[in-house]
Amino acid sequence: MIRSMTAFARQDTQGDWGTLTCEIRTVNHRYLEPSFRLPEVLRELENSFREQLRGQLKRGKVDVGMRLQLAESSGQGLQINDKLAEALNSAANHVNRILDNPAHINAIDILRWPGVLETTERDLEPVKAVAAELFERTVNELVIVREREGDRLRPLFDDRLATMAEQLATVRKLMPELLAAQERNLRERFTLAKVELDADRVAQEMVMVAQKSDVAEELDRLDAHISEVTGTLDSGDAIGRRLDFLMQELNREANTLSSKSIDARVTRIAVDLKVLIEQMREQVQNLE
């Protein structure tokens, strides 16, 4: 199964406490590099989230964001200490009766007194359990999206690998004809130079030409690398790094094929091979 490193997943859930949303974005990266933006109440879950990501993802820069929107009734509440307020009011009235010029005490004065107005915090422990389940669902969706994106890339690789195999077969068919043409050209040069043709000399020259232009080893390696790429694509492991290495090896052999070319047709095929390899290499950068 091919997985792309470029994907996005979003899930949300609701409860009496409000709404919790989880979004995960991933892009290509050499290693697995997660980052988190979590509400403070969920910060303690970050380590477990990291472990879960390591269990399901191998590579990619991963941005995880969670937003908690509390319901209006789930925020801080206000509670008045009636007994303390009554005691303050009685004390104020008592003092006012003593004073010659008493000042009226209002409700705000009472509420400002420490301990009269108390705040109650909403119990958000249920949100933590919901957050863990929501994160798991979002990661599962992300994996599905990465696999779906990878499936879309598979035909691109198959088409280019098939084209490369056809081009290599063409070069193999051309080689006997090209070597024969080289021998004719060699004999013509000897004739024009009015050099007496010596069978051993011609044979030696042809051996040297054949050695310089022999691309059988490069063709064999290219075929082997193409088979290895196909096998890697069929494997279930994280394949991005291995494919990147294979693209480098394919490109190296294509360059050697081009440098040994003794015919414009082989040179064009070598250039076409490098174009196809580069197209695959660009996509490999996005694979896990």
N, C-alpha and C positions, 0 to 999 in steps of 0.2 A: 504494500500500500504506500503510494507516494503522498507525502504531506508537504504542502506549501507552508512557508513561515509567515506569509502575509494573510491575516485573517482578522475578523471582528466578531464578537459575540456579545449579546445583551440579554439579561433576564431581570425580572423584577418580581416582587412579592409584596403582599399587603397584609396588615393585621390591625387589631384595635389600636396599636401604638402608632401606626402610620404606614409609610411606603419605603421599601428598601430596594435600590436598583444597583445592579452590578454590571459593569462593562469591562471587557478585556480586549485590548488591541495588541497584535503581534506583527513585527516586521523582521526582516532577515538580520541575523547577527551570527557571528562566528560561534558564540557560546550561548548558554541560557542565561539571560540577564533580566530578572523580574524586578519591577518597581511597583510600589503600592501607594494609593491615596485612599485612606480609610478614615471614617469618622472616629473620633477619639474613643468612643465607647467600644469600638471594635478593634482597636489597635492591638490588643493582646492576642488576636487571632492571626496576626501576620505570619508568625513562624510556622503555624500549621498550614497556612495557605501556601507558603513557599515549598514545604515538603510535598504537598499535593501536586504542585506544578512540576516538581522534579520527577515525580512518578509518572507523569503523562506527557511531558514535553522534553525534548532533547536539546533543541537549539532555538534561538530567536530572542529578540528584545520584547519583553512582555510588560505592558502597562495595564495594571489592574486598578480600577476605580470603583468605589462604592459610595452611594449617596443615601443618606437617611433623612427622610422628611417626616417629622413627627406630626401626628394628628393634633388638632387644636386642643383637644381635651387631655393630651398625653404629656403636655409640658409641665412646667412648674406650677404648683398650686399654692394658694395663700391660705393660711390658717391663723385665726386670731385666738390668743390666749385670753379667754373671757375673764377668768378669775383675776389675772394680773391687771387687765384693763379696769375692772371694777375696783380693785384695790387702789390703783393709781387715781381713779376718779374720786374715791372716798378721801384719799389723802389730800388731794388738791382742794376739795371742798372744805376739809378741816382747816387747812392752812389759810384759805380765803376768809374763813370766819375770824381768824386771829388778826389778819392784816387790816390796817386802816383803809388802804386803797387796793382792794383785791383785783387781780387780773383774771379775766375769763380764760379757762383752758379749753382748747378745741380738740376735735377728734384727731387731727393730724399730730398734735403734740403727744397724744396718748400713743398713736401708732409708731411714732419715732422712738418711743422708749424701748430699750433693748429687751427682747423676749416677748413683747406683745404680739408682733407680727412674725410668724414663722412660715418658711417655705417648705413644701413637700416635693421631693424628687420622684419622678416616675420610675418604676422598676423596669429597667430595660434588659434584664437578663434574658427574657424570651427572644429578644432581637438577636442575641449572639447565636442561639441555636438555629434560628431561621437563617442567619447570615452564612453559617457553615453549609447548610443545605443549598442555599442559593448559589454560593461560590462553586460548589460541586456541579450543579446543573449548568452553570455558565461555562466552566472548563470543558465539560462534556460536549456542549454545543460548539465550543471553539475547535475542539479536535475534529468534529464532524465537518466543520467549515474548512479546516486545513486539508482534510482528506479529499473533500469535494474539489477544492482548488487544485490539489495535486492530480486528481483524475483528469482534470481538464488539460493538464500539461502533458500527460502520457502520450496522446496522439502526436504531439509535436516531436517528442523524442523518437517515437516509432517511425514516423515519416522520414526524418532526417537520417536515422540509422539505416533504413532501407535504401535510401538514395545513395548513401555512402558505400554500402555494400555493392550496389549496382555499378558505381563508378570504379571501384576497385576491380571488379570483374572485367570491366572494359579495359583497364590498364593491363591486366594479365593477358587478355587476348591480343593486345597491341604489341606486347614485348617481342614475340618472335618476328613479327613484321618489321619492327624498328631495328632490331639487331641485324636482320638481313639487309635492310636499307643502309645501315652503317657499313656493312661489309662491301656493298656495291660502291658506296662513296669512297671507301678506302682504296679499292681497286682502281677507281677512276682517277684518284689523285696520283697513284703510282704511275698510271698510264700517261697522264698529262705531264708528269715530271720525267717521263721517259726512263723510268727506273725498271730494271728487269725484275719481273715478278718472281719472287722466291716463295714457294709454298710455306716454308717454315716461317719466313719473315711475316707473311700475311697472317699466318696462324697466331704468331706472337702478338701482332698488333691487334688482332681481333680479341684475343684474351684480355689485353689491357683495356680495350673499349668496353668489353662485356663487364669487366670488374668495376669500371667507373660508372657504368649505367645500370648495373644489376640492382633492381629494386625489389627483388623477391622477398628479402628479409623484411623490408619496410611494409610490403603488402601483407605479409604474414602477421606482423605485429599489429597493423591496423585492423585486420580481421579479428585477431584475438582481443583487442581492446573493445571492438564493437560488440563482440559476444559477451565480454565482461560487463559492459554498460547495460546490455539487455538483461543479464542475470541479476545485476544489482537493482535494476528497476523492479524486478519481480520479487525481490526479497522484502521481508517485512520490517527490516531494521531502519534506523536513521541513516540515510544514504547520501546526504548532501556532501559531506566531506570526501567520501570515496569517489563520488562522481566528479567532484572538482579536480581531484588528482588524475582521474582517467581522462578528463578533458585536456589537461596539460600533456599527458602522454600522447594522446591522439594528435594534438597540435604539433608536438615535436616530430612525430613520424611523418606528418604531412609536409612539414618544412624540409625534412630530409628527402622526401619524394620529389619535391619541387627542385631542390638543388641538384639532384641526379638526373633530372629530366633531359632527354635528348630529342624531344619532339614537342611542338607547341600544344598538341592535344593533351599530352601528359601534364604539361605545365598548367593548362586551363583546369584540368581535373584536380590538380593539387590545390589550386586557388579556390575552386568550388568546395573542396573538402574543408579548407580552413574557414570559409564562410559558414558552412554548416556547423562546424565545431564551435565557432564563436556564438552562433545563435543558441546552441544548446548550453554553452557555458553561462550565458546571460541568465537563462532560466534556472540553471543549477544553483546560482547564487540565492535563489528564493526557496530552495528545498531544504527541509529539515535534515 
